[in-house]
Amino acid sequence: MEYEAIIGLETHIQLNTSSKIFCSCKADSWFDGPNTNICPVCTGMPGVLPVLNKAVVEKGALLAAAMNADLQPVSYFDRKNYFYPDLPKGYQISQYDRPLAKGGWLEVPLDGYQRRVGIWKLHLEEDAGKTKNENGQRMIDFNRCGVPLVEMVTGPDLRSADEAAAYLIRLRQLLRWIGVSEADMEKGHLRCDANVSVRLKGSETFNTKTEIKNVNSIEAVRAAINKEIERQVREYERGGKIEAWTLEWDEDTQTLKKMRSKETEADYRYFREPDLLPVHLTEAWKSAILADLPELPLARKARFIGEYGLPEYDADLLTAERSLSDYFESAVKAYGGDPKRVSNWLLNDVMRMLNESGKIAGELSLTPAYLAEIIKLVDAGTVNTNTGKALLDKVNESGKSPAQLVESEGLAKVSDAGAIRAVVEQVIAESPAEVESYRAGKVGLMGWFVGQVMKKLQGKADAQKARELFEELLK
Ligand SMILES: [Zn+2]
């Protein structure tokens, strides 16, 4: 029998504001020691009052708009009451029935089809601290208390582990694109729990689901969901039933462990946070926020295909990251010729530089205008392709313009027939054995002959001319 999986994802996204959501402590403590970025507000001392960080509302609203959600003119904060050692207040300030935004969706392109994943919940909240066990002791770090989060829950719209992974990849791309989160799963900027159930294909019912927690990479999400789908199918096949467990992914053993059986939904006794005013998102404020909403990745990809005639493959790679796609567009404008030619240079050579340096495109000293200039120098025959490629690194290292480097380092292509002929004749005179083999039919040696000329002319020879001269002289 054929089964299908029903998957919904619950994500927590850490917004990259400089300070926390309700106090002025530094939000990102990745490089700091435990309990260094804390104050009476975020550690829940009696009598303190929270003050809402405006930037959190703005980044949250930008994300909501990018997810096609409806921004609410008035939203409220609520207290979610529960006890946990790393939650010093005894409650978490979150949003409940009147969140910042409602509805929304994310389009996820997949192999040959597209899935629209609905958003059921999108709200702002504060993070709790961290607990860890060390040397038999339970340690608590409050640095993370009050770090701003957006909680986002999808509908049960995903049908496989690969679709879930694709959703997370698109979400991460979007978060970085609009600049609201670093979205680094390893650092906990993007956390994901997965709800998984299976059913017979064609069935309309929703069976009991389990929840997978503690997955901190996209590959782990994929592996954990696949394991859980297999387990549930096995269970149904042998006539068993699925219980609503909460499972924890163990990265080391690549297995799921039962954390607890989920009984009834916890009663968090939500009530309005009395120390915070409602958030009034006026039309003027909303327009100011939305003015920062850039063209989104999928729209830009479609435009690259339509406007520049790029193949889908190129358009997809060029819009994987915003800085790269901005770079491409600037370079195309500066170049003025075939955009595909710019795409080739970018995806082959500039991408290599980016991978080696760990930089993003906008940080290179090789500006889009310089890249365009190099391609034009190659087009015009001023330098050959090899020199053009070498120029990329030279420009990037020195910050000097390509024309300047061609001039000062004498990189212009040697295409003077007399000069090349002299070198070709020299190579022939120095290589009697190769000449003999070539004349005996080993024509594959042509590449070697041209290579010798290149070597003697420091790579600057016009390869085509050299080849023609060898063909003439070795006949
Ligand atoms: Zn604080």
Residues whose N, C-alpha, C, O or C-beta is under 5 A from the ligand:
A	BS01	ZN	C23 S24 C25 N37 I38 C39 V41 C42
